[in-house]
Amino acid sequence: MLLAEALRAGAAIEEVHAEPDALEHPSVRAARDAGVEVHEAAPGALAKVLDLTTPRGVVAVVRAAPAELSEVLDRAHSTGRPVPVLVSLQDPGNAGTLVRVAEATGCAGVVLTTGSVDVRNPKTVRATAGSVFRVPVVESVELDEVLEGCGRRGVPVLATVGHGGEPPEGAALLDGAVAVLVGAEAHGLPEPVVARCDGSVTLPMEGEVESLNAAVAGAVVLFEAARRRRSAGRDHRGAATGPLSTGGRSGAMGHNDPSMESSR
């Protein structure tokens, strides 16, 4: 469904490559009708170039420009909304899911620090389920730059930690604009980073579970922030959605059903 999502979002689709069985798929026809150049590929050819288990014969090249950090932080400050900051998050499924969660919870955007997975990774794009075309995503910025930018704007920083933080329902920082730091899957956030934050949050858990994956933990925190906005009667007009910017570098996007499931 990603090709259809890209078309609806007004993304700058440069070209589509489709194997014979996919040439008449509705999303491919819609791309052709929109003036996108569609090329026929030999059967099985796309599987050789896509990092997907079961590609079904469509690749689209989309030109995209990463959002600017200042743009996302200014939006967070002016609208009172959170920004998930993925700190060296390397799992494409977790990163893509958090982009999707960011849209679902009305975030101002998403920030991926240096060392995080490329948002155009095919598995990352597939996990966003189309949100990557609508949510501003800042890529490859140093964490120091993020923390300094938050400080200049008075946007507090909240660390997600495995132990010792407040439960989400008790974290006062989730009432407004806040940068929510989510650490790498294996090690979480380094202690020196946590020490620089304005607060920390921990998910209370029962049983013998030690931790949840990054996407689940981040989602719980971001949905708590969204719940508070609803409780306070604030609407969703500050949510950051819109067409992907044009210009910048291109990415080739393939998928598991012929409507685009991933990107490179």
Buried (B, 14 or more C-beta within 10 A) or exposed (E): BBBBBBBBBBBBBBBBBBBEEBBEBEBBEBBBEEEBEBEEBEEEBBBEBBEBEEBBBBBBBBBBEBBBBEBBBBBBBEBBBBBBBBBBBBBBBBBBBBBBBBBBBBBBBBBBBEBBBBBBBBBBBBBBBBBBBBBBBBBEBEBEBBBEBBEEBEBBBBBBBBEEBBEBEEBEBBEBBBBBBBBBBEEBBBEEBBEBBBBBBBBEEEEEEEBBEBBBBBBBBBBBBBBBBEEEEBEEEBBBBEEBBEEEEBBBBBBBBBBBBBBB
